[in-house]
Amino acid sequence: MKQGRASRTAEYVALFRALESSLPPARRMFEDRLATAFLSPRLALVAWLAGLPGVRDLLPRIIDHRWPGARTSAVARTRFIDSPA
């Protein structure tokens, strides 16, 4: 981690929260309106692309294939620990 910069892990968790928040209300587990504010420009672009039809469903599958459990555990943790009931 570089001085004055968020860790890569923190940025990826913010990305996972932003991706979940971009889903339609009936499909998302929570909404984090601030998640995109914590993203680097590169990951902010990824989050923006996730709003496009087709990419919205493809991107989580790519992430889940590359890092099994990372996205889903971050989403579950946010939903069941961080979000109010």
N, C-alpha and C positions, 0 to 999 in steps of 0.2 A: 504494500500500500504506500502510495506517495503522499508526502506531507500536503495537507490542504485538499485532498481528493478522497472521495468515498471509496471504500473497498469494492472490488469487483463483485464480491458476494452480495454486498448491500445493493449494488446497482441491479443485479439480476433479480433479487427479491422485489425491488421496486418495479422492475419490468413485469414480473409475474403478477404483481398486484394491479398494474396498469392494464395488462391483458385481460385479467378477470373483470376489471371494472368496465372494459369496453364492450363486454357482452350485453345483449339485450337484458333488461331487468328480470324477465322471467327465467333466464338461464344463469345469471351470475349469483355467486355466493355472497358477495359483498360489493360495496362501491368505495373506492379510495380515490377521491378527487385530487389528492396531492401527489399521487404516485409518479405521474409524469414529470413533476417538478424536480424530482431527484434523479432523473435519467440524464446520461451523457447525450450529446447530440446524435450519436450513432444509435443508441438504444431508444431514444425518442422517435427516431425514424422507424425503427422496428415496431414500436407501439402504434405509431400512426398507420403503418401498413396493415396492422392487424385489424383495422377498422374497415378494410376493403373486403367486399364479398369474396368468398373463397379462401382468402388469406387468413381470415378469422379462424377458420377451422383447421387449416393446414399448419399454421405456425405452432400451435400447442403440440400437435403430433410430432413435428420436427424436434421441438425442445424435449419432449418426453422420450423420444428415441435416443437423442444424444446424451441427456442427463436424466435417466429414469428416476422418478420420484421427487426430483428437485422442485419442479413447478407445483405438482399436486400437493406435496407436503407444505409448501409455503402458502398455498391457497387454503388448505385445511387449517393450518395454524392460525392464519388471519381470521378465518371464519369462526373457529371455535374458541380462540383465546383472546384475540385482540378486538373483535367486533362486539358491540353491545348486543344483548339478547333481544 
